């Protein structure tokens, strides 16, 4: 059943979903603009202001992003956004993308990607009379030469702000086919690993999952409110090598690209004990490359 856009997107629905509109339009601009070289990671739980993480080829250095959306300018021609100040923490590799969207088409017309460390400089701190919370009020014009004009750009250019320098935009080795995935088994070990990270991290570890599973990475784990992050490939099995107690896991060569911020997590499901083995093996990818069997 088709729904008319005018009927479906009423004022209340637009206000509620404006964040969703901005996040998905930023995804479209960044992913398509880069030819899918920049791949998004999605938060698996409340990540304290991070809406997306972008990595070059899915394995590059993590770029953390918060998206704030304004549907249409005010009468004075300015877009306005609010950032909650009491829980906002700026750090390296964390950007706030201010989106100016058309209220009719719900598409991004202009955007302002800001380093999170300049929010205090351009935002006016005030106390919201409705909620009582401290917020930064940010304003920018879509055409005038205001102090935010230096950051203003068209959506098709947004991806450049998250891409590495041209000399580092090399293609990783790509296999001739997509890796075979055992979805149910893999999901069991991945979500068990996430649960361990959340429970053991005392709320300081934020977990993200790739939107497209083609890069050999299953999770990205961030130390809360910092640029420090590791990408993880989770491998799990219930199989032992024949006539031994050696756990047997396979890592696909086609998508294996070692980096200093990439680790492998090996887990074992004990059929006799009926449950996951209480320990796992966390191995840096560069060390794994040196010690793996030929």
Backbone torsions as a table, in degrees:
resi	resn	phi	psi	omega
1	UNK	NA	121.9	-178.8
2	UNK	-80.2	142.3	178.1
3	UNK	-115.7	133.0	176.4
4	UNK	-66.9	135.5	-178.3
5	UNK	-60.4	-39.3	-176.8
6	UNK	-65.6	-35.6	-179.3
7	UNK	-76.7	-39.3	-174.0
8	UNK	-75.2	-45.0	-177.3
9	UNK	-92.0	71.2	174.7
10	UNK	-76.2	175.6	-174.0
11	UNK	-59.2	-40.9	-178.2
12	UNK	-66.9	-41.6	179.7
13	UNK	-67.1	-39.6	179.8
14	UNK	-63.0	-42.9	180.0
15	UNK	-63.6	-39.3	-177.8
16	UNK	-71.1	-36.7	-172.7
17	UNK	-106.7	13.0	-178.5
18	UNK	-63.2	-33.8	175.6
19	UNK	-62.8	-42.3	178.5
20	UNK	-62.7	-40.1	179.1
21	UNK	-60.3	-47.7	-178.5
22	UNK	-65.1	-43.6	-178.2
23	UNK	-61.8	-43.5	-178.0
24	UNK	-73.1	-30.4	176.6
25	UNK	-73.6	-34.7	174.6
26	UNK	-65.1	-42.1	174.7
27	UNK	-55.4	-47.2	-178.1
28	UNK	-61.1	-45.9	-177.3
29	UNK	-66.4	-44.3	-175.8
30	UNK	-72.2	-46.1	-175.2
31	UNK	-71.8	-48.5	-179.6
32	UNK	-69.7	-39.6	-179.6
33	UNK	-60.9	-35.0	-179.5
34	UNK	-91.1	4.6	-176.1
35	UNK	65.5	33.0	-178.7
36	UNK	64.6	18.7	171.4
37	UNK	-72.8	-34.3	173.3
38	UNK	-89.4	121.2	-176.9
39	UNK	-115.3	137.7	-174.8
40	UNK	-89.0	146.6	168.9
41	UNK	-112.5	140.4	-178.1
42	UNK	-107.9	140.2	178.7
43	UNK	-67.9	140.3	178.2
44	UNK	-91.9	-11.8	178.2
45	UNK	-159.1	-177.6	-177.5
46	UNK	-60.0	112.5	-173.4
47	UNK	-106.5	17.3	174.8
48	UNK	56.8	67.1	171.2
49	UNK	89.7	-11.3	-180.0
50	UNK	-90.3	119.8	-179.9
51	UNK	-98.4	-30.6	-179.9
52	UNK	-147.2	155.8	169.0
53	UNK	-128.6	130.7	178.7
54	UNK	-113.9	134.7	178.2
55	UNK	-130.1	133.6	179.3
56	UNK	-65.6	124.2	-175.8
57	UNK	58.1	18.4	178.8
58	UNK	80.0	-4.8	-174.1
59	UNK	-129.5	-5.1	-177.5
60	UNK	-74.0	-177.9	-179.0
61	UNK	-60.7	135.5	-175.2
62	UNK	-69.6	132.4	174.8
63	UNK	-114.8	112.2	-175.5
64	UNK	-88.8	140.3	-172.1
65	UNK	-137.3	132.1	165.5
66	UNK	-110.5	134.4	-178.4
67	UNK	-110.8	126.1	174.4
68	UNK	-118.1	133.5	-171.8
69	UNK	-121.6	136.6	172.3
70	UNK	-122.6	122.8	179.2
71	UNK	-91.0	97.8	178.7
72	UNK	84.0	145.6	178.1
73	UNK	-76.9	164.6	173.8
74	UNK	-73.8	178.7	-179.5
75	UNK	-62.3	-28.8	179.4
76	UNK	-81.5	3.6	177.0
77	UNK	88.5	3.0	-178.8
78	UNK	-100.3	143.4	168.2
79	UNK	-85.7	147.2	178.5
80	UNK	-129.5	142.1	177.7
81	UNK	-136.5	154.8	176.8
82	UNK	-125.0	133.1	176.4
83	UNK	-119.9	124.4	-178.8
84	UNK	-67.1	119.0	-171.6
85	UNK	-80.8	-31.6	-171.6
86	UNK	-65.1	-27.8	-178.4
87	UNK	-117.6	8.1	-178.0
88	UNK	-85.7	128.4	177.2
89	UNK	-126.4	124.1	178.9
90	UNK	-90.1	144.5	176.3
91	UNK	-160.1	170.8	-178.3
92	UNK	-61.9	146.0	178.6
93	UNK	62.6	24.6	176.9
94	UNK	-123.0	117.4	-179.2
95	UNK	-116.7	150.7	172.1
96	UNK	-110.4	118.0	179.7
97	UNK	-98.9	113.8	176.8
98	UNK	-89.2	121.6	-175.1
99	UNK	-108.1	127.6	170.5
100	UNK	-104.8	114.1	-173.9
101	UNK	-116.2	151.1	176.8
102	UNK	-77.9	124.8	-176.8
103	UNK	-68.7	-17.9	179.6
104	UNK	-84.7	-52.1	-177.6
105	UNK	-87.2	-15.2	-175.6
106	UNK	57.5	38.0	177.5
107	UNK	-119.4	146.8	179.6
108	UNK	-68.5	131.0	178.0
109	UNK	-105.4	-39.8	176.7
110	UNK	-140.1	159.9	176.3
111	UNK	-147.0	155.9	-179.5
112	UNK	-131.2	94.4	177.2
113	UNK	-81.1	118.0	-177.4
114	UNK	-114.2	138.0	167.8
115	UNK	-61.4	133.6	-175.8
116	UNK	-58.1	-23.7	-176.4
117	UNK	-77.2	-4.7	177.3
118	UNK	-106.9	3.6	-179.8
119	UNK	-59.6	-42.4	179.7
120	UNK	-63.9	-29.5	-178.8
121	UNK	-71.8	-42.0	-174.2
122	UNK	-98.6	-14.1	-178.8
123	UNK	-94.9	140.6	175.9
124	UNK	-91.6	120.5	-177.7
125	UNK	-79.3	127.4	177.9
126	UNK	-150.7	166.0	177.8
127	UNK	-101.5	120.3	-179.3
128	UNK	-65.3	119.7	-177.3
129	UNK	-66.2	-23.0	-178.2
130	UNK	-81.1	-40.5	-175.5
131	UNK	-105.8	-18.8	-177.8
132	UNK	78.0	6.0	-178.7
133	UNK	-92.7	151.7	174.8
134	UNK	-79.1	133.1	-178.0
135	UNK	-138.8	153.0	170.6
136	UNK	-93.9	126.0	176.9
137	UNK	-97.8	119.0	-178.4
138	UNK	-114.6	136.1	-178.6
139	UNK	-134.4	144.1	178.7
140	UNK	-155.8	145.6	178.7
141	UNK	-97.2	146.7	-178.5
142	UNK	-79.6	-17.0	-176.8
143	UNK	-131.1	-37.5	-174.6
144	UNK	-67.9	158.3	177.8
145	UNK	-89.4	75.5	175.5
146	UNK	-92.4	-175.9	-175.3
147	UNK	-72.5	-12.4	176.7
148	UNK	-93.5	-2.2	-175.0
149	UNK	-63.0	-27.2	-179.2
150	UNK	-64.8	-23.6	-179.3
151	UNK	-95.8	-12.9	-174.4
152	UNK	-69.5	135.5	178.2
153	UNK	-151.8	160.6	175.7
154	UNK	-75.2	150.8	-178.1
155	UNK	-55.2	-35.5	-176.5
156	UNK	-68.6	-12.9	178.8
157	UNK	-100.5	-3.9	-173.2
158	UNK	-60.8	-36.7	-174.7
159	UNK	-59.8	-27.8	-178.2
160	UNK	-61.7	-27.3	-178.6
161	UNK	-71.9	-14.8	-178.1
162	UNK	-113.6	-3.8	-177.5
163	UNK	-85.2	149.1	174.9
164	UNK	-72.4	169.7	175.9
165	UNK	-56.9	150.8	-177.5
166	UNK	-51.0	-34.8	-177.6
167	UNK	-66.8	-20.1	-178.4
168	UNK	-100.9	4.5	-177.4
169	UNK	-88.9	55.6	-178.3
170	UNK	-89.6	148.3	177.8
171	UNK	-78.2	129.1	174.3
172	UNK	-74.6	164.2	176.7
173	UNK	-60.9	131.7	-178.2
174	UNK	-121.2	132.8	-179.6
175	UNK	-74.8	170.1	-179.0
176	UNK	-80.2	-8.2	179.8
177	UNK	-150.5	162.9	176.2
178	UNK	-68.4	146.5	178.0
179	UNK	-66.8	141.8	176.7
180	UNK	-70.4	135.2	-177.2
181	UNK	-125.9	130.0	170.9
182	UNK	-94.9	95.5	-165.8
183	UNK	-60.2	-51.2	-174.9
184	UNK	-63.2	-46.5	-178.5
185	UNK	-64.9	-45.2	-180.0
186	UNK	-63.1	-42.4	-179.6
187	UNK	-62.9	-37.1	179.2
188	UNK	-58.5	-50.4	-176.8
189	UNK	-69.9	-37.2	-179.5
190	UNK	-64.7	-47.6	-178.0
191	UNK	-72.4	-29.1	173.3
192	UNK	-64.6	-39.2	178.3
193	UNK	-65.3	-43.0	177.9
194	UNK	-60.4	-44.0	179.4
195	UNK	-59.7	-39.5	177.7
196	UNK	-65.2	-39.7	179.7
197	UNK	-64.2	-43.6	-179.0
198	UNK	-67.7	-45.2	-177.2
199	UNK	-69.0	-39.6	-175.6
200	UNK	-89.5	-11.6	-175.5
201	UNK	-91.6	2.1	178.9
202	UNK	53.2	35.8	177.6
203	UNK	78.4	5.5	-176.8
204	UNK	-100.4	-4.6	179.8
205	UNK	-110.7	121.8	179.8
206	UNK	-104.3	133.7	-175.3
207	UNK	-113.9	139.2	179.2
208	UNK	-130.7	150.0	-179.6
209	UNK	-119.8	137.1	-179.8
210	UNK	-65.0	139.5	177.8
211	UNK	-72.5	-26.9	179.7
212	UNK	-127.9	120.1	-174.0
213	UNK	-94.6	78.3	178.1
214	UNK	-133.5	0.8	-171.5
215	UNK	-105.9	3.3	-179.6
216	UNK	77.3	14.8	176.2
217	UNK	-117.5	135.4	-179.4
218	UNK	-103.1	-32.1	-176.2
219	UNK	-146.1	156.6	169.2
220	UNK	-125.1	126.0	-176.7
221	UNK	-114.7	121.8	-177.1
222	UNK	-110.5	138.7	168.8
223	UNK	-76.1	120.2	-169.6
224	UNK	-47.5	131.1	175.9
225	UNK	60.1	32.5	173.9
226	UNK	-139.7	167.3	177.1
227	UNK	-82.7	-7.7	-175.8
228	UNK	-73.8	127.5	-177.6
229	UNK	-155.6	151.5	175.0
230	UNK	-125.0	139.5	169.4
231	UNK	-95.1	143.6	-172.3
232	UNK	-126.2	134.7	165.2
233	UNK	-106.8	122.8	-177.8
234	UNK	-98.7	123.3	176.9
235	UNK	-119.9	128.5	180.0
236	UNK	-132.8	152.6	-178.6
237	UNK	-156.4	159.6	170.7
238	UNK	-115.9	13.9	-173.1
239	UNK	-105.4	133.5	172.9
240	UNK	-105.7	149.4	173.9
241	UNK	-60.9	148.6	-173.6
242	UNK	-57.5	130.3	176.1
243	UNK	57.5	38.7	177.6
244	UNK	-156.5	175.1	175.4
245	UNK	-107.3	26.1	-179.6
246	UNK	-87.1	123.8	178.2
247	UNK	-72.4	134.5	-175.5
248	UNK	-113.2	114.0	175.4
249	UNK	-126.6	147.8	179.3
250	UNK	-116.2	138.3	176.9
251	UNK	-116.1	123.8	-177.4
252	UNK	-67.3	126.8	178.6
253	UNK	-66.1	-32.3	-172.9
254	UNK	-60.6	-33.0	-175.7
255	UNK	-114.1	7.4	-178.0
256	UNK	-86.7	110.3	176.9
257	UNK	-127.2	102.9	-176.0
258	UNK	-68.6	142.9	175.5
259	UNK	-148.0	162.6	-179.6
260	UNK	-72.6	-13.6	179.1
261	UNK	-111.2	25.6	-179.2
262	UNK	-126.3	123.5	-179.1
263	UNK	-123.2	156.4	173.9
264	UNK	-111.2	138.3	178.4
265	UNK	-116.9	114.8	179.9
266	UNK	-102.6	129.8	-179.5
267	UNK	-128.0	155.8	-177.4
268	UNK	-130.7	131.9	174.0
269	UNK	-98.1	117.3	-176.1
270	UNK	-87.4	106.8	-178.9
271	UNK	-67.8	-29.6	-179.6
272	UNK	-75.2	-46.9	177.9
273	UNK	-78.9	-9.0	179.0
274	UNK	54.5	73.5	177.0
275	UNK	157.6	171.4	178.2
276	UNK	-66.4	140.1	174.4
277	UNK	-61.2	139.0	-170.9
278	UNK	-66.4	-16.8	179.1
279	UNK	-117.5	157.1	174.3
280	UNK	-132.7	176.7	-177.6
281	UNK	-119.5	113.8	177.1
282	UNK	-103.3	117.4	-172.3
283	UNK	-127.3	123.4	172.6
284	UNK	-58.8	137.8	-174.7
285	UNK	-61.6	-35.2	-179.6
286	UNK	-69.2	-35.1	176.1
287	UNK	-71.1	-37.0	177.9
288	UNK	-61.3	-38.4	179.9
289	UNK	-63.0	-34.8	-178.5
290	UNK	-77.8	-28.2	-172.6
291	UNK	-106.4	-7.2	-175.3
292	UNK	-64.8	155.8	175.8
293	UNK	-77.2	142.0	-179.6
294	UNK	-69.1	NA	NA
